Amino acid sequence: MRVVLALGLLALAAFCAFGFLATYEPMDGGALGWRIGYGAALAACT
């Protein structure tokens, strides 16, 4: 059970890390909210 939970959290952390990095690509405003959201979710997983 612990392995399944660890793999799920690892997948969620990877998703958040890539999402956080993707917000540094050029976009039409509103990136700060996404950065804060992805950063907070990533911090919650680690």
N, C-alpha and C positions, 0 to 999 in steps of 0.2 A: 504494500500500500504506500509506503514511504517513497519508493522509487517512482511510482505513478505520479504522486504529488510533485516530486522534484522535477520530473520531466515536464509536467504541465506548467510549473512556474518558470522553468528554463525557457520553454517555448514562448510564454507570455513576455518574459524579460527580453528575449531576442526580438520579438515583434515590436516592443516599445523602443528598444535601442535603434532599430532600423527606422522606425517612424520618427524618432527624435532627430536622427541624422538627415532624414528626407526633408525636414522642415527648413534646412539650410539651403535647399535648392531655390532658385528664383520663383517667387509666387506673388500674387497680387494681394499683399497685405494679409493680416490676420494670422501670421505665423507665430506670433508670441503666445497666443492662447494654446495652440497645438504643442509648442515646445514645453510650456508649463504642464499641460496635461500628460504628455508622454513622459516627461521627466518625473512627475509625481508618481505615475504608474510604475515606472522603472524602479524608483526608490522604494516603493511598497513591495516589490518582488524580491529585492535583495536584502 
